[in-house]
Amino acid sequence: MSISYKFYPERNLFVDKVEGRAGLGDILDIYTYVTIPGKFPFYNLVLSDIRNAELDLNFSQIPNLGGTIKGEGVTADFKWAILSSGKRATALSMSLEEFPGLESHIRVCSTVKGCAEFLGITFDEIELSAEDFTVFK
């Protein structure tokens, strides 16, 4: 499993890529790390690429993840686009998309273009291939 990330301060955007088998603890670890006050540039837009991930989660864990995100005080401007292609990962992500209080803040998309449109930014596939992502795990 690996998680890498990159900030795009000019777009208030945080992008992460998850590859391999990832569990709830892995996802919460990166979320906790990047929300440390004052540690990273301000961002309110998130794009998570989980197309190459095998999520080791079950549906009963979604309230834990959703509650953690909502508990951090989701602002009106916060948006999280999840780029997914696998059936299971998409189904899990869609259940997070429907978590009470996060419905208008999270969208599961099958294309980078869809993610960019939801976030209201310009972003393309080639940016996900950049070699300057920081490795978290």
SULTA-V395993 format. One line per field, one symbol per residue. ss: DSSP state (h for helix, s for strand, l for the rest). phi: phi as a letter, one per 20 degrees, with the letter a starting at -180 (. if undefined). Layout:
BEGIN
ss: ???
phi: ???
END
This chain:
BEGIN
ss: lssssssshhhlssssssssssshhhhhhhhhhhllllllllllssssssssssssllhhhhhhhhhhhhhlllllllssssslllhhhhhhhhhhhllllllllssssllhhhhhhhhlllllhhhhlllllssll
phi: .bccbbdcgfdlddcccdcnfcdggffffffffedfgmecffbcdccdedfdddfeccffeggfffffffffnfefefbcedeccfffffffffffgefgndgedccecdcfgffffffmceacgfffegeefeeec
END
